[in-house]
């Protein structure tokens, strides 16, 4: 599975905004425009991805603040963090 960065996600969301703005530009080509329905779908997907990142950050904070190491094992078992050294 390809990993996407927050920066790449932001780039896609800003491209979506630009394409929406192009909808009112008579000189913009169809490739430079996007339907409201597609923009909403992209925005919703972005929101879900961001929520996933928030959960990972919360889990990482728990791991960092937990001195026993048990939180890291739980986070790894749940797939929240990947402690695989081979990547």
C-alpha positions as CSV (number, residue, x, y, z in Angstrom):
1,X,0.0,0.0,0.0
2,X,1.4,3.4,-0.9
3,X,1.7,5.8,1.9
4,X,0.4,9.4,1.4
5,X,1.8,12.3,3.2
6,X,-0.2,15.2,4.8
7,X,1.6,17.5,2.3
8,X,0.4,15.4,-0.6
9,X,-3.2,15.4,0.8
10,X,-3.0,19.2,1.2
11,X,-1.9,19.6,-2.4
12,X,-4.9,17.5,-3.6
13,X,-7.3,19.5,-1.5
14,X,-5.9,22.9,-2.7
15,X,-6.1,21.6,-6.3
16,X,-9.8,20.8,-5.7
17,X,-10.3,24.4,-4.5
18,X,-8.6,25.8,-7.6
19,X,-10.7,23.5,-9.9
20,X,-13.9,24.7,-8.1
21,X,-12.8,28.3,-8.7
22,X,-12.2,27.5,-12.4
23,X,-15.9,26.5,-12.7
24,X,-16.8,30.2,-13.0
25,X,-13.9,30.9,-15.5
26,X,-15.2,30.8,-19.1
27,X,-11.6,30.4,-20.3
28,X,-10.9,27.3,-18.2
29,X,-11.0,24.0,-19.9
30,X,-13.1,21.1,-18.7
31,X,-9.9,19.4,-17.3
32,X,-9.4,22.5,-15.1
33,X,-12.9,22.2,-13.6
34,X,-14.6,19.8,-11.1
35,X,-18.2,19.1,-10.2
36,X,-19.4,20.1,-6.8
37,X,-20.3,16.4,-6.2
38,X,-16.7,15.3,-7.0
39,X,-15.3,18.1,-4.9
40,X,-17.5,17.1,-1.9
41,X,-16.3,13.4,-2.3
42,X,-12.6,14.5,-2.3
43,X,-13.2,16.7,0.7
44,X,-14.9,13.9,2.6
45,X,-12.1,11.5,1.8
46,X,-9.6,14.1,3.0
47,X,-11.5,14.6,6.2
48,X,-11.5,10.9,6.9
49,X,-7.7,10.6,6.2
50,X,-7.1,13.5,8.5
51,X,-9.2,11.9,11.3
52,X,-7.0,8.8,10.9
53,X,-3.9,10.8,11.3
54,X,-5.3,12.4,14.4
55,X,-5.9,9.0,15.9
56,X,-2.3,8.0,15.1
57,X,-1.0,11.1,16.8
58,X,-3.0,10.4,19.9
59,X,-1.8,6.9,20.0
60,X,1.8,8.0,19.5
61,X,1.4,10.5,22.4
62,X,0.2,7.6,24.6
63,X,3.2,5.4,23.6
64,X,5.6,8.3,24.2
65,X,4.2,9.0,27.6
66,X,3.9,5.4,28.7
67,X,7.0,4.2,30.4
68,X,6.2,0.4,30.5
69,X,6.2,-0.3,26.7
70,X,2.9,-2.0,27.0
71,X,1.2,0.9,25.0
72,X,3.6,0.3,22.1
73,X,2.7,-3.3,22.0
74,X,-1.0,-2.6,22.0
75,X,-0.6,0.1,19.3
76,X,1.5,-2.3,17.1
77,X,-1.1,-5.1,17.6
78,X,-3.9,-2.7,16.6
79,X,-2.0,-1.5,13.5
80,X,-1.8,2.1,14.7
81,X,2.0,2.2,14.7
82,X,4.4,0.2,12.6
83,X,7.6,-0.7,14.4
84,X,8.9,-2.8,11.5
85,X,12.6,-1.9,11.0
86,X,12.7,-3.4,7.5
87,X,10.9,-0.5,5.8
